[in-house]
Amino acid sequence: MIQSPCVAKCGVNEDDICMGCYRNIDEIVGWSKADDAFKAQVWKKIPGRKAELGKGLNSEKISKDRWQEVAARLKEEALVTG
């Protein structure tokens, strides 16, 4: 089991990247259902994102509505591709 990179400083920038853990919103919402291969790939992307984005500011917290919107889209995509 691969641990989440969450550091409990959530907030996404204008590109939907969390400036706490450097995951995009799809990666955050889908994390709990993702397999270890997906999680390992996300972990590999984090250092590059962190270097590129530096210590940017969190623009906004992920709202419940936005979370549910992304979760529904990811579920729909899984149904289409799965």
N, C-alpha and C positions, 0 to 999 in steps of 0.2 A: 504494500500500500504506500503510495507516494503522498506525502504531506502537502497541504495547500501552502502556497507562498503568502497567504494573507497575513498582514501585519496590523490589522484592525485600524487602519488609517484610510478608510475608504473614501473615495471621491474620484470621479472621472473627469478627465480634461475634455476639450472640445472634440477629440478623436475617439472618445469612449474608452480611453486607457486609464485605469486606476493608477493614480500617482503614489499609492501606498505599496501595491504589489506588482505593478507594471503588467497586469493582465488586461486584455480587452474585455468588454462586457460579455461577449459570448463565452469566453473562457471562464469567467467568474460564474456566470449563471449555470453553465454546463458542467462545472467541475465535479459536482457530487455524483453525476452519472457517467462521467468519462472513464475510459479505461486507462491503465498505467502508461500505455504507449503515448496516448494523447497528452497526459500529464507530464511525461518526460519531455515531450516536444515543447510544451509551454515553458517548462523550467529552462530549456536551452535558449529560448527567445528573450527571457527576462534580462540578462546582463546587457544585451545589445540595446534593448528598449531603454533601460536605465541610463546607459551611457548617452544615448541619443536625446533623451528627454531631460536628463539631469534632475534637478530638484524642482520640477515644475509645481505649479499650484493645482490643487483640486478645484475644479470649477463648480462641481455640484455633486451632491450625494446621489446615489442611484435610488430613484424613487421606487416605491412598491409597484406603481403602474408600469414603469420602464422595465423593471425586473420581470414582471408577468408578461409583458409584451415580448421580451427576448426569449423567455422560457417557452411561450407558445410557438414562436417562430422556430426555435430549435427542435421542439417536438414535432412540428409539421415537417421540417426538413428531414428528420429521422424517419418519419413515416414514408416520405417520398423516396429516400435513398435506401432504406432498410427493407 
